[in-house]
Amino acid sequence: MLALAVMVFCMRAMQSDATWKETEKFVRFGFWGLNVGLAPHDRPGSVPRRSHSALDSVANGYWHARRLTFLMDGTYHKLEWLRMVGI
């Protein structure tokens, strides 16, 4: 995202106002397209998954919450797969 912001900043500096008016609609479309595309990554389904591992790391230690047996546990594993469908 930072690289895209720098690219748009440079494009704006290199173009005249008239040319930028034509280019701006594509930049706006790309901006909203990226935000809509990234929205599923910030969905509520990932919050219970993170809090589940955070509670376990507080109760049993950090390495317990990172073990494969915990990660393949029923609750954590189901929450992980629910992230793929956009929940």
Distance bins in CASP14 RR format, pairs under 12 A and 6 or more apart:
PFRMAT RR
TARGET T0000
AUTHOR 0000-0000-0000
RMODE 2
METHOD distances of the structure
MODEL  1
1 7 0 0 0 0 0 1 0 0 0 0 0
1 8 0 0 0 0 0 1 0 0 0 0 0
1 30 0 0 0 0 0 1 0 0 0 0 0
1 31 0 0 0 0 1 0 0 0 0 0 0
1 34 1 0 0 1 0 0 0 0 0 0 0
1 35 0 0 0 0 1 0 0 0 0 0 0
1 38 0 0 0 0 1 0 0 0 0 0 0
2 8 0 0 0 0 0 1 0 0 0 0 0
2 9 0 0 0 0 0 1 0 0 0 0 0
3 9 0 0 0 0 0 1 0 0 0 0 0
3 10 0 0 0 0 0 1 0 0 0 0 0
3 34 0 0 0 0 0 1 0 0 0 0 0
4 10 0 0 0 0 0 1 0 0 0 0 0
4 11 0 0 0 0 0 1 0 0 0 0 0
4 27 0 0 0 0 1 0 0 0 0 0 0
4 30 0 0 0 0 1 0 0 0 0 0 0
4 31 0 0 0 0 1 0 0 0 0 0 0
4 33 0 0 0 0 0 1 0 0 0 0 0
4 34 1 0 0 1 0 0 0 0 0 0 0
4 35 0 0 0 0 0 1 0 0 0 0 0
4 38 0 0 0 0 0 1 0 0 0 0 0
5 11 0 0 0 0 0 1 0 0 0 0 0
5 12 0 0 0 0 0 1 0 0 0 0 0
5 27 0 0 0 0 0 1 0 0 0 0 0
5 31 0 0 0 0 1 0 0 0 0 0 0
5 34 0 0 0 0 0 1 0 0 0 0 0
6 12 0 0 0 0 0 1 0 0 0 0 0
6 13 0 0 0 0 0 1 0 0 0 0 0
7 13 0 0 0 0 0 1 0 0 0 0 0
7 14 0 0 0 0 0 1 0 0 0 0 0
7 23 0 0 0 0 0 1 0 0 0 0 0
7 27 0 0 0 0 1 0 0 0 0 0 0
7 30 0 0 0 0 0 1 0 0 0 0 0
7 31 0 0 0 0 0 1 0 0 0 0 0
8 14 0 0 0 0 0 1 0 0 0 0 0
8 15 0 0 0 0 0 1 0 0 0 0 0
8 20 0 0 0 0 0 1 0 0 0 0 0
8 23 0 0 0 0 1 0 0 0 0 0 0
8 24 0 0 0 0 1 0 0 0 0 0 0
8 26 0 0 0 0 0 1 0 0 0 0 0
8 27 1 0 1 0 0 0 0 0 0 0 0
8 28 0 0 0 0 0 1 0 0 0 0 0
8 30 0 0 0 0 1 0 0 0 0 0 0
8 31 0 0 0 0 1 0 0 0 0 0 0
8 34 0 0 0 0 0 1 0 0 0 0 0
9 15 0 0 0 0 0 1 0 0 0 0 0
9 20 0 0 0 0 0 1 0 0 0 0 0
9 27 0 0 0 0 0 1 0 0 0 0 0
11 19 0 0 0 0 1 0 0 0 0 0 0
11 20 1 0 0 1 0 0 0 0 0 0 0
11 22 0 0 0 0 0 1 0 0 0 0 0
11 23 1 0 0 1 0 0 0 0 0 0 0
11 24 0 0 0 0 1 0 0 0 0 0 0
11 26 0 0 0 0 1 0 0 0 0 0 0
11 27 1 0 0 1 0 0 0 0 0 0 0
12 19 0 0 0 0 1 0 0 0 0 0 0
12 20 1 0 1 0 0 0 0 0 0 0 0
12 21 0 0 0 0 0 1 0 0 0 0 0
12 23 0 0 0 0 1 0 0 0 0 0 0
12 24 0 0 0 0 1 0 0 0 0 0 0
12 27 0 0 0 0 1 0 0 0 0 0 0
13 19 0 0 0 0 0 1 0 0 0 0 0
13 20 0 0 0 0 1 0 0 0 0 0 0
14 20 0 0 0 0 1 0 0 0 0 0 0
14 23 0 0 0 0 0 1 0 0 0 0 0
15 21 0 0 0 0 1 0 0 0 0 0 0
15 22 0 0 0 0 1 0 0 0 0 0 0
15 23 1 0 0 1 0 0 0 0 0 0 0
15 24 0 0 0 0 1 0 0 0 0 0 0
15 26 0 0 0 0 0 1 0 0 0 0 0
15 27 0 0 0 0 0 1 0 0 0 0 0
16 22 0 0 0 0 0 1 0 0 0 0 0
16 23 0 0 0 0 0 1 0 0 0 0 0
17 23 0 0 0 0 0 1 0 0 0 0 0
17 24 0 0 0 0 0 1 0 0 0 0 0
18 24 0 0 0 0 0 1 0 0 0 0 0
19 26 0 0 0 0 0 1 0 0 0 0 0
20 26 0 0 0 0 0 1 0 0 0 0 0
20 27 0 0 0 0 1 0 0 0 0 0 0
20 28 0 0 0 0 0 1 0 0 0 0 0
21 27 0 0 0 0 0 1 0 0 0 0 0
21 28 0 0 0 0 0 1 0 0 0 0 0
22 28 0 0 0 0 0 1 0 0 0 0 0
23 29 0 0 0 0 0 1 0 0 0 0 0
23 30 0 0 0 0 0 1 0 0 0 0 0
24 30 0 0 0 0 0 1 0 0 0 0 0
24 31 0 0 0 0 0 1 0 0 0 0 0
25 31 0 0 0 0 0 1 0 0 0 0 0
25 32 0 0 0 0 0 1 0 0 0 0 0
26 32 0 0 0 0 0 1 0 0 0 0 0
26 33 0 0 0 0 0 1 0 0 0 0 0
27 33 0 0 0 0 0 1 0 0 0 0 0
27 34 0 0 0 0 0 1 0 0 0 0 0
28 34 0 0 0 0 0 1 0 0 0 0 0
28 35 0 0 0 0 0 1 0 0 0 0 0
29 35 0 0 0 0 0 1 0 0 0 0 0
29 36 0 0 0 0 0 1 0 0 0 0 0
30 36 0 0 0 0 1 0 0 0 0 0 0
30 37 0 0 0 0 0 1 0 0 0 0 0
30 38 0 0 0 0 0 1 0 0 0 0 0
31 37 0 0 0 0 0 1 0 0 0 0 0
31 38 0 0 0 0 0 1 0 0 0 0 0
32 38 0 0 0 0 0 1 0 0 0 0 0
32 39 0 0 0 0 0 1 0 0 0 0 0
33 39 0 0 0 0 1 0 0 0 0 0 0
34 41 0 0 0 0 0 1 0 0 0 0 0
35 41 0 0 0 0 0 1 0 0 0 0 0
35 42 0 0 0 0 1 0 0 0 0 0 0
36 42 0 0 0 0 0 1 0 0 0 0 0
37 43 0 0 0 0 0 1 0 0 0 0 0
37 86 0 0 0 0 0 1 0 0 0 0 0
39 86 0 0 0 0 1 0 0 0 0 0 0
40 46 0 0 0 0 1 0 0 0 0 0 0
40 82 0 0 0 0 0 1 0 0 0 0 0
40 83 0 0 0 0 1 0 0 0 0 0 0
40 84 0 0 0 0 1 0 0 0 0 0 0
40 85 0 0 0 0 1 0 0 0 0 0 0
40 86 1 0 1 0 0 0 0 0 0 0 0
40 87 0 0 0 0 1 0 0 0 0 0 0
41 83 0 0 0 0 1 0 0 0 0 0 0
41 84 0 0 0 0 0 1 0 0 0 0 0
41 86 0 0 0 0 1 0 0 0 0 0 0
42 50 0 0 0 0 0 1 0 0 0 0 0
42 83 0 0 0 0 0 1 0 0 0 0 0
42 86 0 0 0 0 0 1 0 0 0 0 0
43 49 0 0 0 0 0 1 0 0 0 0 0
43 50 0 0 0 0 0 1 0 0 0 0 0
43 79 0 0 0 0 0 1 0 0 0 0 0
43 82 0 0 0 0 1 0 0 0 0 0 0
43 83 1 0 0 1 0 0 0 0 0 0 0
43 84 0 0 0 0 0 1 0 0 0 0 0
43 85 0 0 0 0 1 0 0 0 0 0 0
43 86 1 0 1 0 0 0 0 0 0 0 0
43 87 1 0 0 1 0 0 0 0 0 0 0
44 50 0 0 0 0 0 1 0 0 0 0 0
44 51 0 0 0 0 0 1 0 0 0 0 0
44 79 0 0 0 0 0 1 0 0 0 0 0
44 82 0 0 0 0 1 0 0 0 0 0 0
44 83 0 0 0 0 0 1 0 0 0 0 0
44 86 0 0 0 0 1 0 0 0 0 0 0
44 87 1 0 0 1 0 0 0 0 0 0 0
45 51 0 0 0 0 0 1 0 0 0 0 0
45 52 0 0 0 0 0 1 0 0 0 0 0
45 78 0 0 0 0 0 1 0 0 0 0 0
45 79 1 0 0 1 0 0 0 0 0 0 0
45 80 0 0 0 0 1 0 0 0 0 0 0
45 81 0 0 0 0 0 1 0 0 0 0 0
45 82 1 0 1 0 0 0 0 0 0 0 0
45 83 1 0 0 1 0 0 0 0 0 0 0
45 84 0 0 0 0 0 1 0 0 0 0 0
45 85 0 0 0 0 1 0 0 0 0 0 0
45 86 1 0 0 1 0 0 0 0 0 0 0
45 87 1 0 1 0 0 0 0 0 0 0 0
46 52 0 0 0 0 0 1 0 0 0 0 0
46 53 0 0 0 0 0 1 0 0 0 0 0
46 76 0 0 0 0 0 1 0 0 0 0 0
46 79 1 0 0 1 0 0 0 0 0 0 0
46 80 0 0 0 0 1 0 0 0 0 0 0
46 81 0 0 0 0 0 1 0 0 0 0 0
46 82 0 0 0 0 1 0 0 0 0 0 0
46 83 1 0 1 0 0 0 0 0 0 0 0
46 84 0 0 0 0 0 1 0 0 0 0 0
46 86 0 0 0 0 1 0 0 0 0 0 0
46 87 0 0 0 0 1 0 0 0 0 0 0
47 53 0 0 0 0 0 1 0 0 0 0 0
47 54 0 0 0 0 0 1 0 0 0 0 0
47 79 0 0 0 0 1 0 0 0 0 0 0
47 82 0 0 0 0 0 1 0 0 0 0 0
47 83 0 0 0 0 0 1 0 0 0 0 0
47 87 0 0 0 0 0 1 0 0 0 0 0
48 54 0 0 0 0 0 1 0 0 0 0 0
48 55 0 0 0 0 0 1 0 0 0 0 0
48 75 0 0 0 0 1 0 0 0 0 0 0
48 76 0 0 0 0 1 0 0 0 0 0 0
48 78 0 0 0 0 1 0 0 0 0 0 0
48 79 1 0 1 0 0 0 0 0 0 0 0
48 80 0 0 0 0 0 1 0 0 0 0 0
48 82 0 0 0 0 1 0 0 0 0 0 0
48 83 0 0 0 0 0 1 0 0 0 0 0
48 87 0 0 0 0 0 1 0 0 0 0 0
49 55 0 0 0 0 0 1 0 0 0 0 0
49 56 0 0 0 0 0 1 0 0 0 0 0
49 65 0 0 0 0 0 1 0 0 0 0 0
49 70 0 0 0 0 0 1 0 0 0 0 0
49 71 0 0 0 0 0 1 0 0 0 0 0
49 73 0 0 0 0 0 1 0 0 0 0 0
49 74 0 0 0 0 0 1 0 0 0 0 0
49 75 0 0 0 0 1 0 0 0 0 0 0
49 76 1 0 0 1 0 0 0 0 0 0 0
49 77 0 0 0 0 1 0 0 0 0 0 0
49 78 0 0 0 0 1 0 0 0 0 0 0
49 79 1 1 0 0 0 0 0 0 0 0 0
49 80 1 0 0 1 0 0 0 0 0 0 0
49 81 0 0 0 0 1 0 0 0 0 0 0
49 82 0 0 0 0 1 0 0 0 0 0 0
49 83 1 0 0 1 0 0 0 0 0 0 0
49 84 0 0 0 0 0 1 0 0 0 0 0
49 87 0 0 0 0 0 1 0 0 0 0 0
50 56 0 0 0 0 0 1 0 0 0 0 0
50 57 0 0 0 0 0 1 0 0 0 0 0
50 65 0 0 0 0 0 1 0 0 0 0 0
50 76 0 0 0 0 0 1 0 0 0 0 0
50 79 0 0 0 0 1 0 0 0 0 0 0
50 80 0 0 0 0 0 1 0 0 0 0 0
50 83 0 0 0 0 0 1 0 0 0 0 0
51 57 0 0 0 0 0 1 0 0 0 0 0
51 58 0 0 0 0 0 1 0 0 0 0 0
51 65 0 0 0 0 0 1 0 0 0 0 0
51 75 0 0 0 0 0 1 0 0 0 0 0
51 76 0 0 0 0 0 1 0 0 0 0 0
51 79 0 0 0 0 1 0 0 0 0 0 0
52 58 0 0 0 0 0 1 0 0 0 0 0
52 59 0 0 0 0 0 1 0 0 0 0 0
52 65 0 0 0 0 1 0 0 0 0 0 0
52 70 0 0 0 0 1 0 0 0 0 0 0
52 71 0 0 0 0 0 1 0 0 0 0 0
52 73 0 0 0 0 1 0 0 0 0 0 0
52 74 0 0 0 0 0 1 0 0 0 0 0
52 75 1 0 0 1 0 0 0 0 0 0 0
52 76 1 0 1 0 0 0 0 0 0 0 0
52 77 0 0 0 0 0 1 0 0 0 0 0
52 78 0 0 0 0 0 1 0 0 0 0 0
52 79 1 0 0 1 0 0 0 0 0 0 0
52 80 0 0 0 0 1 0 0 0 0 0 0
53 59 0 0 0 0 0 1 0 0 0 0 0
53 60 0 0 0 0 0 1 0 0 0 0 0
53 61 0 0 0 0 0 1 0 0 0 0 0
53 62 0 0 0 0 1 0 0 0 0 0 0
53 63 0 0 0 0 0 1 0 0 0 0 0
53 64 0 0 0 0 1 0 0 0 0 0 0
53 65 1 0 1 0 0 0 0 0 0 0 0
53 66 1 0 0 1 0 0 0 0 0 0 0
53 67 0 0 0 0 0 1 0 0 0 0 0
53 70 1 0 0 1 0 0 0 0 0 0 0
53 71 0 0 0 0 1 0 0 0 0 0 0
53 73 0 0 0 0 1 0 0 0 0 0 0
53 75 0 0 0 0 0 1 0 0 0 0 0
53 76 1 0 0 1 0 0 0 0 0 0 0
53 77 0 0 0 0 0 1 0 0 0 0 0
53 79 0 0 0 0 1 0 0 0 0 0 0
53 80 0 0 0 0 0 1 0 0 0 0 0
54 60 0 0 0 0 0 1 0 0 0 0 0
54 61 0 0 0 0 0 1 0 0 0 0 0
54 62 0 0 0 0 1 0 0 0 0 0 0
54 64 0 0 0 0 0 1 0 0 0 0 0
54 65 1 0 0 1 0 0 0 0 0 0 0
54 66 0 0 0 0 0 1 0 0 0 0 0
54 76 0 0 0 0 0 1 0 0 0 0 0
55 61 0 0 0 0 0 1 0 0 0 0 0
55 64 0 0 0 0 0 1 0 0 0 0 0
55 65 0 0 0 0 1 0 0 0 0 0 0
55 70 0 0 0 0 0 1 0 0 0 0 0
55 75 0 0 0 0 0 1 0 0 0 0 0
55 76 0 0 0 0 0 1 0 0 0 0 0
56 62 0 0 0 0 1 0 0 0 0 0 0
56 63 0 0 0 0 0 1 0 0 0 0 0
56 64 1 0 0 1 0 0 0 0 0 0 0
56 65 1 0 1 0 0 0 0 0 0 0 0
56 66 0 0 0 0 1 0 0 0 0 0 0
56 67 0 0 0 0 1 0 0 0 0 0 0
56 69 0 0 0 0 0 1 0 0 0 0 0
56 70 1 0 0 1 0 0 0 0 0 0 0
56 71 0 0 0 0 0 1 0 0 0 0 0
56 73 0 0 0 0 1 0 0 0 0 0 0
56 75 0 0 0 0 1 0 0 0 0 0 0
56 76 0 0 0 0 1 0 0 0 0 0 0
57 63 0 0 0 0 1 0 0 0 0 0 0
57 64 1 0 0 1 0 0 0 0 0 0 0
57 65 1 1 0 0 0 0 0 0 0 0 0
57 66 1 0 0 1 0 0 0 0 0 0 0
57 67 0 0 0 0 0 1 0 0 0 0 0
57 70 0 0 0 0 1 0 0 0 0 0 0
57 76 0 0 0 0 0 1 0 0 0 0 0
58 64 0 0 0 0 0 1 0 0 0 0 0
58 65 0 0 0 0 1 0 0 0 0 0 0
59 65 0 0 0 0 1 0 0 0 0 0 0
59 70 0 0 0 0 0 1 0 0 0 0 0
60 66 0 0 0 0 0 1 0 0 0 0 0
60 67 0 0 0 0 1 0 0 0 0 0 0
60 69 0 0 0 0 0 1 0 0 0 0 0
60 70 0 0 0 0 1 0 0 0 0 0 0
61 67 0 0 0 0 0 1 0 0 0 0 0
61 70 0 0 0 0 0 1 0 0 0 0 0
62 70 0 0 0 0 0 1 0 0 0 0 0
63 69 0 0 0 0 0 1 0 0 0 0 0
63 70 0 0 0 0 1 0 0 0 0 0 0
63 71 0 0 0 0 0 1 0 0 0 0 0
64 70 1 0 0 1 0 0 0 0 0 0 0
64 71 0 0 0 0 0 1 0 0 0 0 0
64 73 0 0 0 0 0 1 0 0 0 0 0
65 71 0 0 0 0 1 0 0 0 0 0 0
65 73 0 0 0 0 0 1 0 0 0 0 0
65 76 0 0 0 0 1 0 0 0 0 0 0
66 76 0 0 0 0 0 1 0 0 0 0 0
67 73 0 0 0 0 1 0 0 0 0 0 0
67 76 0 0 0 0 0 1 0 0 0 0 0
68 76 0 0 0 0 0 1 0 0 0 0 0
68 77 0 0 0 0 0 1 0 0 0 0 0
69 76 0 0 0 0 0 1 0 0 0 0 0
69 77 0 0 0 0 0 1 0 0 0 0 0
70 76 1 0 0 1 0 0 0 0 0 0 0
70 77 0 0 0 0 1 0 0 0 0 0 0
70 80 0 0 0 0 0 1 0 0 0 0 0
71 77 1 0 0 1 0 0 0 0 0 0 0
71 78 0 0 0 0 0 1 0 0 0 0 0
71 79 0 0 0 0 0 1 0 0 0 0 0
71 80 1 0 0 1 0 0 0 0 0 0 0
71 81 0 0 0 0 0 1 0 0 0 0 0
72 78 0 0 0 0 0 1 0 0 0 0 0
72 80 0 0 0 0 1 0 0 0 0 0 0
72 81 0 0 0 0 0 1 0 0 0 0 0
73 79 0 0 0 0 1 0 0 0 0 0 0
73 80 0 0 0 0 1 0 0 0 0 0 0
74 80 0 0 0 0 1 0 0 0 0 0 0
74 81 0 0 0 0 1 0 0 0 0 0 0
74 82 0 0 0 0 0 1 0 0 0 0 0
75 81 0 0 0 0 0 1 0 0 0 0 0
75 82 0 0 0 0 0 1 0 0 0 0 0
76 82 0 0 0 0 0 1 0 0 0 0 0
76 83 0 0 0 0 0 1 0 0 0 0 0
77 83 0 0 0 0 0 1 0 0 0 0 0
77 84 0 0 0 0 0 1 0 0 0 0 0
78 84 0 0 0 0 0 1 0 0 0 0 0
78 85 0 0 0 0 0 1 0 0 0 0 0
78 87 0 0 0 0 0 1 0 0 0 0 0
79 85 0 0 0 0 0 1 0 0 0 0 0
79 86 0 0 0 0 0 1 0 0 0 0 0
79 87 0 0 0 0 1 0 0 0 0 0 0
80 87 0 0 0 0 0 1 0 0 0 0 0
81 87 0 0 0 0 1 0 0 0 0 0 0
END
